[in-house]
Amino acid sequence: MEEIEFIIDETKEAMSASVEHLEKSFLNIRAGKASPQMLGSVFVDYYGSQTPLSQIANVNVPDARTITIQPYEKNMLQPIEKAIMIANLGFNPMNNGDLIIISVPPLTEERRRDLVKQAKSEAEDAKIGIRNHRKDANSDIKKLEKDGTSEDLCKNAEDDIQKLTDTYIKKIEEHLAVKEAEIMKV
Protein backbone atom coordinates (compact mmCIF):
# COMPACT_ATOMS: atom_id res chain seq x y z
CA MET A 1 0.00 0.00 0.00
CA GLU A 2 2.76 2.45 0.98
CA GLU A 3 4.67 1.60 -2.18
CA ILE A 4 1.65 2.44 -4.31
CA GLU A 5 1.17 5.80 -2.55
CA PHE A 6 4.88 6.49 -3.04
CA ILE A 7 4.60 5.75 -6.79
CA ILE A 8 1.56 8.02 -7.11
CA ASP A 9 3.24 10.88 -5.17
CA GLU A 10 6.44 10.52 -7.18
CA THR A 11 4.47 10.55 -10.46
CA LYS A 12 2.52 13.63 -9.37
CA GLU A 13 5.78 15.46 -8.61
CA ALA A 14 7.27 14.47 -11.96
CA MET A 15 4.16 15.59 -13.86
CA SER A 16 4.10 18.85 -11.95
CA ALA A 17 7.76 19.41 -12.87
CA SER A 18 6.88 18.86 -16.55
CA VAL A 19 4.24 21.60 -16.36
CA GLU A 20 6.69 23.96 -14.58
CA HIS A 21 9.27 23.31 -17.29
CA LEU A 22 6.66 24.19 -19.92
CA GLU A 23 5.86 27.45 -18.13
CA LYS A 24 9.57 28.37 -18.15
CA SER A 25 9.83 27.46 -21.84
CA PHE A 26 6.86 29.70 -22.58
CA LEU A 27 8.63 32.64 -20.91
CA ASN A 28 11.32 32.44 -23.61
CA ILE A 29 8.74 32.65 -26.40
CA ARG A 30 8.20 36.35 -26.80
CA ALA A 31 4.70 37.65 -27.37
CA GLY A 32 5.45 41.10 -28.77
CA LYS A 33 5.91 42.96 -25.50
CA ALA A 34 9.45 43.50 -24.25
CA SER A 35 10.40 41.68 -21.04
CA PRO A 36 13.68 40.86 -19.26
CA GLN A 37 12.91 37.11 -19.66
CA MET A 38 13.55 37.50 -23.41
CA LEU A 39 17.24 37.64 -22.56
CA GLY A 40 17.09 34.73 -20.12
CA SER A 41 19.02 32.48 -22.49
CA VAL A 42 21.90 34.94 -22.95
CA PHE A 43 25.21 33.91 -21.35
CA VAL A 44 28.17 36.29 -21.38
CA ASP A 45 31.86 35.40 -21.27
CA TYR A 46 32.68 36.97 -17.89
CA TYR A 47 36.40 36.60 -17.22
CA GLY A 48 36.51 33.15 -18.80
CA SER A 49 33.25 31.67 -17.50
CA GLN A 50 29.80 31.70 -19.10
CA THR A 51 27.61 33.80 -16.81
CA PRO A 52 23.89 34.60 -17.15
CA LEU A 53 23.35 38.19 -18.34
CA SER A 54 21.16 38.96 -15.31
CA GLN A 55 24.16 38.37 -12.98
CA ILE A 56 26.46 40.91 -14.62
CA ALA A 57 24.01 43.62 -15.67
CA ASN A 58 20.77 45.34 -14.76
CA VAL A 59 18.08 44.50 -17.34
CA ASN A 60 15.14 46.93 -17.51
CA VAL A 61 12.09 47.46 -19.70
CA PRO A 62 11.35 51.21 -19.85
CA ASP A 63 8.48 50.67 -22.32
CA ALA A 64 6.71 47.90 -24.27
CA ARG A 65 9.21 48.02 -27.16
CA THR A 66 12.56 48.66 -25.43
CA ILE A 67 14.97 46.69 -23.27
CA THR A 68 17.92 48.44 -21.63
CA ILE A 69 20.96 46.65 -20.23
CA GLN A 70 23.20 48.47 -17.77
CA PRO A 71 26.33 46.39 -17.02
CA TYR A 72 27.76 46.58 -13.50
CA GLU A 73 31.18 47.00 -15.12
CA LYS A 74 31.58 49.31 -18.14
CA ASN A 75 34.17 47.06 -19.81
CA MET A 76 31.44 44.39 -20.19
CA LEU A 77 29.47 46.39 -22.81
CA GLN A 78 31.16 44.71 -25.82
CA PRO A 79 31.00 41.13 -24.45
CA ILE A 80 27.30 41.59 -23.60
CA GLU A 81 26.55 42.97 -27.05
CA LYS A 82 28.42 40.04 -28.63
CA ALA A 83 26.57 37.50 -26.43
CA ILE A 84 23.18 38.92 -27.47
CA MET A 85 24.16 38.58 -31.14
CA ILE A 86 25.42 34.99 -30.57
CA ALA A 87 22.14 34.07 -28.79
CA ASN A 88 20.40 34.65 -32.14
CA LEU A 89 17.22 36.12 -30.65
CA GLY A 90 16.57 38.39 -33.62
CA PHE A 91 17.60 41.52 -31.70
CA ASN A 92 19.95 44.25 -32.85
CA PRO A 93 21.61 45.71 -29.73
CA MET A 94 22.83 49.33 -29.79
CA ASN A 95 25.65 50.38 -27.49
CA ASN A 96 25.67 54.06 -26.48
CA GLY A 97 28.77 53.83 -24.26
CA ASP A 98 26.82 53.59 -21.00
CA LEU A 99 24.20 50.99 -21.70
CA ILE A 100 22.89 48.68 -24.39
CA ILE A 101 19.50 49.47 -25.86
CA ILE A 102 17.45 46.87 -27.70
CA SER A 103 14.41 47.87 -29.72
CA VAL A 104 12.01 44.94 -29.81
CA PRO A 105 10.54 44.83 -33.30
CA PRO A 106 6.79 44.30 -33.60
CA LEU A 107 5.89 40.76 -34.60
CA THR A 108 4.76 40.04 -38.14
CA GLU A 109 1.80 37.71 -38.74
CA GLU A 110 4.18 35.04 -40.07
CA ARG A 111 6.45 35.34 -37.03
CA ARG A 112 3.42 35.06 -34.73
CA ARG A 113 2.40 31.81 -36.46
CA ASP A 114 5.96 30.48 -36.06
CA LEU A 115 5.88 31.32 -32.35
CA VAL A 116 2.52 29.55 -31.98
CA LYS A 117 4.05 26.48 -33.69
CA GLN A 118 6.97 26.67 -31.28
CA ALA A 119 4.59 26.92 -28.30
CA LYS A 120 2.58 23.93 -29.58
CA SER A 121 5.79 21.95 -29.96
CA GLU A 122 6.83 22.78 -26.37
CA ALA A 123 3.36 21.77 -25.14
CA GLU A 124 3.52 18.49 -27.08
CA ASP A 125 6.93 17.74 -25.53
CA ALA A 126 5.43 18.35 -22.08
CA LYS A 127 2.51 16.00 -22.88
CA ILE A 128 4.97 13.32 -23.99
CA GLY A 129 6.80 13.77 -20.68
CA ILE A 130 3.52 13.36 -18.78
CA ARG A 131 2.67 10.20 -20.72
CA ASN A 132 6.15 8.78 -20.06
CA HIS A 133 5.68 9.39 -16.33
CA ARG A 134 2.34 7.54 -16.56
CA LYS A 135 4.02 4.63 -18.36
CA ASP A 136 6.79 4.43 -15.74
CA ALA A 137 4.28 4.51 -12.87
CA ASN A 138 2.10 1.84 -14.47
CA SER A 139 5.08 -0.46 -15.03
CA ASP A 140 6.11 0.02 -11.37
CA ILE A 141 2.55 -0.88 -10.32
CA LYS A 142 2.63 -4.01 -12.54
CA LYS A 143 5.85 -5.08 -10.80
CA LEU A 144 4.15 -4.69 -7.41
CA GLU A 145 1.23 -6.78 -8.67
CA LYS A 146 3.65 -9.54 -9.71
CA ASP A 147 5.26 -9.33 -6.28
CA GLY A 148 1.92 -10.08 -4.62
CA THR A 149 0.13 -6.75 -4.11
CA SER A 150 -3.63 -7.18 -4.49
CA GLU A 151 -5.06 -6.82 -7.98
CA ASP A 152 -7.75 -4.37 -6.82
CA LEU A 153 -5.21 -2.05 -5.20
CA CYS A 154 -3.11 -2.07 -8.37
CA LYS A 155 -6.14 -1.41 -10.59
CA ASN A 156 -7.19 1.53 -8.37
CA ALA A 157 -3.63 2.90 -8.47
CA GLU A 158 -3.60 2.70 -12.28
CA ASP A 159 -6.92 4.58 -12.35
CA ASP A 160 -5.44 7.26 -10.06
CA ILE A 161 -2.40 7.58 -12.33
CA GLN A 162 -4.70 7.99 -15.36
CA LYS A 163 -6.69 10.72 -13.54
CA LEU A 164 -3.42 12.52 -12.74
CA THR A 165 -2.37 12.21 -16.37
CA ASP A 166 -5.68 13.67 -17.59
CA THR A 167 -5.43 16.54 -15.09
CA TYR A 168 -1.90 17.50 -16.11
CA ILE A 169 -2.58 17.17 -19.85
CA LYS A 170 -5.55 19.53 -19.35
CA LYS A 171 -3.28 22.01 -17.50
CA ILE A 172 -0.84 21.93 -20.42
CA GLU A 173 -3.64 22.61 -22.90
CA GLU A 174 -4.87 25.54 -20.77
CA HIS A 175 -1.35 27.03 -20.64
CA LEU A 176 -1.04 26.60 -24.41
CA ALA A 177 -4.38 28.33 -25.05
CA VAL A 178 -3.32 31.31 -22.91
CA LYS A 179 0.09 31.55 -24.61
CA GLU A 180 -1.45 31.22 -28.07
CA ALA A 181 -3.89 34.07 -27.35
CA GLU A 182 -1.03 36.18 -25.97
CA ILE A 183 1.10 35.60 -29.09
CA MET A 184 -1.69 36.25 -31.60
CA LYS A 185 -2.90 39.44 -29.84
CA VAL A 186 -1.73 42.41 -31.91
C-alpha contacts under 8 A as a table, 3 or more apart, distances in Angstrom:
res1	aa1	res2	aa2	distance
1	M	4	I	5.22
1	M	5	E	6.44
1	M	149	T	7.90
1	M	153	L	7.64
2	E	5	E	5.12
2	E	6	F	6.08
3	E	6	F	4.98
3	E	7	I	6.20
4	I	7	I	5.08
4	I	8	I	6.24
4	I	141	I	6.93
4	I	154	C	7.71
4	I	157	A	6.74
5	E	8	I	5.09
5	E	9	D	6.08
6	F	9	D	5.14
6	F	10	E	5.98
7	I	10	E	5.13
7	I	11	T	6.05
7	I	137	A	6.22
7	I	140	D	7.49
7	I	141	I	7.78
8	I	11	T	5.11
8	I	12	K	6.12
8	I	137	A	7.28
8	I	157	A	7.42
8	I	160	D	7.63
8	I	161	I	6.56
9	D	12	K	5.07
9	D	13	E	6.27
10	E	13	E	5.19
10	E	14	A	6.26
11	T	14	A	5.05
11	T	15	M	6.09
11	T	133	H	6.10
11	T	134	R	7.13
11	T	137	A	6.51
11	T	161	I	7.71
12	K	15	M	5.16
12	K	16	S	6.03
12	K	164	L	6.92
13	E	16	S	5.05
13	E	17	A	6.14
14	A	17	A	5.04
14	A	18	S	6.36
14	A	130	I	7.86
14	A	133	H	6.89
15	M	18	S	5.03
15	M	19	V	6.51
15	M	129	G	7.54
15	M	130	I	5.44
15	M	133	H	6.84
15	M	165	T	7.78
15	M	168	Y	6.75
16	S	19	V	5.20
16	S	20	E	6.30
16	S	168	Y	7.42
17	A	20	E	4.98
17	A	21	H	6.09
18	S	21	H	5.10
18	S	22	L	6.31
18	S	126	A	5.74
18	S	129	G	6.56
18	S	130	I	6.82
19	V	22	L	5.03
19	V	23	E	6.33
19	V	126	A	6.69
19	V	168	Y	7.39
19	V	171	K	7.61
19	V	172	I	6.51
20	E	23	E	5.05
20	E	24	K	6.37
21	H	24	K	5.14
21	H	25	S	6.18
21	H	126	A	7.89
22	L	25	S	4.95
22	L	26	F	6.13
22	L	122	E	6.60
22	L	123	A	6.63
22	L	126	A	6.34
22	L	172	I	7.85
23	E	26	F	5.08
23	E	27	L	6.50
23	E	175	H	7.64
24	K	27	L	5.17
24	K	28	N	7.03
25	S	28	N	5.49
25	S	29	I	6.99
25	S	122	E	7.18
26	F	29	I	5.18
26	F	30	R	7.99
26	F	119	A	6.75
26	F	122	E	7.89
26	F	179	K	7.30
27	L	30	R	6.97
27	L	37	Q	6.32
27	L	38	M	7.35
28	N	37	Q	6.32
28	N	38	M	5.54
28	N	39	L	7.96
28	N	40	G	7.13
28	N	41	S	7.79
29	I	38	M	7.46
29	I	115	L	6.73
29	I	118	Q	7.91
29	I	119	A	7.32
30	R	33	K	7.12
30	R	34	A	7.69
30	R	38	M	6.44
30	R	115	L	7.84
30	R	183	I	7.50
31	A	107	L	7.95
31	A	112	R	7.90
31	A	182	E	6.08
31	A	183	I	4.49
31	A	184	M	7.79
32	G	104	V	7.68
32	G	105	P	7.77
32	G	106	P	5.95
32	G	107	L	5.85
32	G	183	I	7.02
32	G	186	V	7.95
33	K	64	A	5.15
33	K	65	R	6.26
33	K	104	V	7.73
34	A	38	M	7.31
34	A	61	V	6.58
34	A	63	D	7.49
34	A	64	A	5.18
34	A	65	R	5.38
34	A	66	T	6.14
34	A	67	I	6.44
34	A	104	V	6.29
35	S	38	M	5.74
35	S	60	N	7.90
35	S	61	V	6.17
35	S	64	A	7.91
35	S	67	I	7.13
36	P	39	L	5.83
36	P	40	G	7.07
36	P	59	V	6.03
36	P	60	N	6.48
36	P	61	V	6.80
36	P	67	I	7.19
37	Q	40	G	4.84
38	M	41	S	7.49
39	L	42	V	5.40
39	L	53	L	7.45
39	L	84	I	7.81
40	G	52	P	7.41
40	G	53	L	7.37
40	G	54	S	7.59
41	S	52	P	7.53
41	S	87	A	7.21
42	V	52	P	6.14
42	V	53	L	5.83
42	V	83	A	6.36
42	V	84	I	6.16
42	V	87	A	5.90
43	F	50	Q	5.57
43	F	51	T	5.13
43	F	52	P	4.46
43	F	53	L	5.56
43	F	83	A	6.37
44	V	49	S	7.89
44	V	50	Q	5.38
44	V	51	T	5.23
44	V	52	P	6.25
44	V	53	L	6.00
44	V	79	P	6.40
44	V	80	I	5.81
44	V	83	A	5.43
45	D	48	G	5.72
45	D	49	S	5.48
45	D	50	Q	4.76
45	D	51	T	6.37
45	D	79	P	6.61
45	D	83	A	7.68
46	Y	49	S	5.34
46	Y	50	Q	6.13
46	Y	51	T	6.07
46	Y	76	M	7.87
46	Y	79	P	7.96
51	T	55	Q	6.89
51	T	56	I	7.53
52	P	55	Q	5.63
52	P	56	I	7.27
53	L	56	I	5.56
53	L	57	A	6.08
53	L	80	I	7.40
54	S	57	A	5.47
54	S	58	N	6.41
54	S	59	V	6.66
55	Q	58	N	7.95
56	I	71	P	5.98
56	I	72	Y	5.92
56	I	73	E	7.72
57	A	69	I	6.27
57	A	70	Q	5.35
57	A	71	P	3.86
57	A	72	Y	5.25
57	A	73	E	7.95
58	N	69	I	5.63
58	N	70	Q	4.97
58	N	71	P	6.09
58	N	72	Y	7.20
59	V	67	I	7.04
59	V	68	T	5.82
59	V	69	I	4.61
59	V	70	Q	6.49
60	N	67	I	5.76
60	N	68	T	5.19
60	N	69	I	6.43
61	V	64	A	7.07
61	V	66	T	5.88
61	V	67	I	4.65
61	V	68	T	6.22
62	P	66	T	6.26
62	P	67	I	6.72
62	P	68	T	7.35
63	D	66	T	5.52
63	D	67	I	7.67
65	R	103	S	5.80
65	R	104	V	4.94
65	R	105	P	7.05
65	R	106	P	7.82
66	T	101	I	7.00
66	T	102	I	5.68
66	T	103	S	4.74
66	T	104	V	5.77
67	I	101	I	5.92
67	I	102	I	5.09
67	I	103	S	6.59
67	I	104	V	7.39
68	T	99	L	6.77
68	T	100	I	5.69
68	T	101	I	4.63
68	T	102	I	6.29
69	I	99	L	5.61
69	I	100	I	5.02
69	I	101	I	6.46
70	Q	98	D	7.05
70	Q	99	L	4.78
70	Q	100	I	6.63
71	P	74	K	6.12
71	P	76	M	6.34
71	P	77	L	6.59
71	P	99	L	6.90
72	Y	76	M	7.94
73	E	76	M	5.71
73	E	77	L	7.90
74	K	77	L	5.90
74	K	98	D	7.01
75	N	78	Q	7.12
76	M	79	P	5.39
76	M	80	I	6.05
77	L	80	I	5.33
77	L	81	E	6.18
77	L	95	N	7.24
77	L	97	G	7.61
77	L	98	D	7.89
77	L	99	L	7.09
77	L	100	I	7.15
78	Q	81	E	5.07
78	Q	82	K	6.10
79	P	82	K	5.03
79	P	83	A	6.06
80	I	83	A	5.03
80	I	84	I	6.25
81	E	84	I	5.29
81	E	85	M	6.46
81	E	93	P	6.25
81	E	94	M	7.86
81	E	95	N	7.48
81	E	100	I	7.28
82	K	85	M	5.16
82	K	86	I	6.19
83	A	86	I	4.98
83	A	87	A	6.08
84	I	87	A	5.13
84	I	88	N	6.91
84	I	89	L	7.31
84	I	91	F	7.47
84	I	93	P	7.32
85	M	88	N	5.53
85	M	89	L	7.38
85	M	90	G	7.98
85	M	91	F	7.21
85	M	92	N	7.27
85	M	93	P	7.70
88	N	91	F	7.43
91	F	102	I	6.68
91	F	103	S	7.38
91	F	104	V	6.82
91	F	105	P	7.96
92	N	102	I	6.29
92	N	103	S	7.32
93	P	100	I	6.24
93	P	101	I	5.79
93	P	102	I	4.77
93	P	103	S	7.52
94	M	100	I	5.44
94	M	101	I	5.15
94	M	102	I	6.27
95	N	98	D	7.34
95	N	99	L	6.00
95	N	100	I	4.49
95	N	101	I	6.43
96	N	99	L	5.87
96	N	100	I	6.42
96	N	101	I	7.72
97	G	100	I	7.82
107	L	111	R	5.96
107	L	112	R	6.21
108	T	111	R	5.11
108	T	112	R	6.19
109	E	112	R	5.07
109	E	113	R	6.35
110	E	113	R	5.16
110	E	114	D	6.33
111	R	114	D	4.98
111	R	115	L	6.19
112	R	115	L	5.07
112	R	116	V	6.22
112	R	183	I	6.12
112	R	184	M	6.11
113	R	116	V	5.02
113	R	117	K	6.23
113	R	184	M	7.75
114	D	117	K	5.03
114	D	118	Q	6.20
115	L	118	Q	4.89
115	L	119	A	6.12
115	L	183	I	7.20
116	V	119	A	4.97
116	V	120	K	6.11
116	V	180	E	5.82
116	V	183	I	6.85
116	V	184	M	7.92
117	K	120	K	5.05
117	K	121	S	6.12
118	Q	121	S	5.04
118	Q	122	E	6.26
119	A	122	E	5.09
119	A	123	A	6.17
119	A	176	L	6.85
119	A	179	K	7.43
119	A	180	E	7.41
120	K	123	A	5.00
120	K	124	E	6.06
120	K	176	L	6.85
121	S	124	E	5.04
121	S	125	D	6.22
122	E	125	D	5.11
122	E	126	A	6.32
123	A	126	A	5.04
123	A	127	K	6.26
123	A	172	I	6.32
123	A	173	E	7.40
123	A	176	L	6.57
124	E	127	K	4.99
124	E	128	I	6.19
125	D	128	I	5.08
125	D	129	G	6.27
126	A	129	G	4.98
126	A	130	I	6.28
126	A	172	I	7.41
127	K	130	I	4.98
127	K	131	R	6.20
127	K	169	I	6.04
127	K	172	I	7.23
128	I	131	R	5.07
128	I	132	N	6.12
129	G	132	N	5.07
129	G	133	H	6.28
130	I	133	H	5.14
130	I	134	R	6.34
130	I	165	T	6.47
130	I	168	Y	7.32
130	I	169	I	7.27
131	R	134	R	4.95
131	R	135	K	6.20
131	R	165	T	6.96
132	N	135	K	4.97
132	N	136	D	6.17
133	H	136	D	5.12
133	H	137	A	6.15
134	R	137	A	5.15
134	R	138	N	6.08
134	R	161	I	6.36
134	R	162	Q	7.16
134	R	165	T	6.64
135	K	138	N	5.15
135	K	139	S	6.18
136	D	139	S	5.23
136	D	140	D	6.25
137	A	140	D	5.08
137	A	141	I	6.21
137	A	161	I	7.37
138	N	141	I	4.98
138	N	142	K	6.18
138	N	158	E	6.17
138	N	161	I	7.61
139	S	142	K	4.98
139	S	143	K	6.31
140	D	143	K	5.13
140	D	144	L	6.45
141	I	144	L	5.06
141	I	145	E	6.27
141	I	154	C	6.10
141	I	157	A	7.47
141	I	158	E	7.37
142	K	145	E	4.96
142	K	146	K	6.29
142	K	154	C	7.36
143	K	146	K	5.09
143	K	147	D	6.23
144	L	147	D	4.90
144	L	148	G	6.47
144	L	149	T	5.59
144	L	154	C	7.78
145	E	148	G	5.27
145	E	149	T	4.69
145	E	150	S	6.43
145	E	151	E	6.33
145	E	154	C	6.41
146	K	149	T	7.18
149	T	153	L	7.19
149	T	154	C	7.10
150	S	153	L	5.41
150	S	154	C	6.44
151	E	154	C	5.15
151	E	155	K	6.10
152	D	155	K	5.06
152	D	156	N	6.13
153	L	156	N	5.18
153	L	157	A	6.14
154	C	157	A	4.99
154	C	158	E	6.18
155	K	158	E	5.12
155	K	159	D	6.29
156	N	159	D	5.02
156	N	160	D	6.22
157	A	160	D	4.98
157	A	161	I	6.20
158	E	161	I	5.03
158	E	162	Q	6.23
159	D	162	Q	5.06
159	D	163	K	6.26
160	D	163	K	5.07
160	D	164	L	6.24
161	I	164	L	5.06
161	I	165	T	6.14
162	Q	165	T	4.92
162	Q	166	D	6.17
163	K	166	D	5.11
163	K	167	T	6.15
164	L	167	T	5.07
164	L	168	Y	6.20
165	T	168	Y	5.32
165	T	169	I	6.06
166	D	169	I	5.19
166	D	170	K	6.13
167	T	170	K	5.21
167	T	171	K	6.36
168	Y	171	K	4.92
168	Y	172	I	6.26
169	I	172	I	5.10
169	I	173	E	6.33
170	K	173	E	5.07
170	K	174	E	6.21
171	K	174	E	5.06
171	K	175	H	6.23
172	I	175	H	5.13
172	I	176	L	6.15
173	E	176	L	5.00
173	E	177	A	6.16
174	E	177	A	5.13
174	E	178	V	6.35
175	H	178	V	5.23
175	H	179	K	6.18
176	L	179	K	5.07
176	L	180	E	5.91
177	A	180	E	5.11
177	A	181	A	6.20
178	V	181	A	5.25
178	V	182	E	6.19
179	K	182	E	4.96
179	K	183	I	6.13
180	E	183	I	5.16
180	E	184	M	6.15
181	A	184	M	5.26
181	A	185	K	6.01
182	E	185	K	5.40
183	I	186	V	7.89
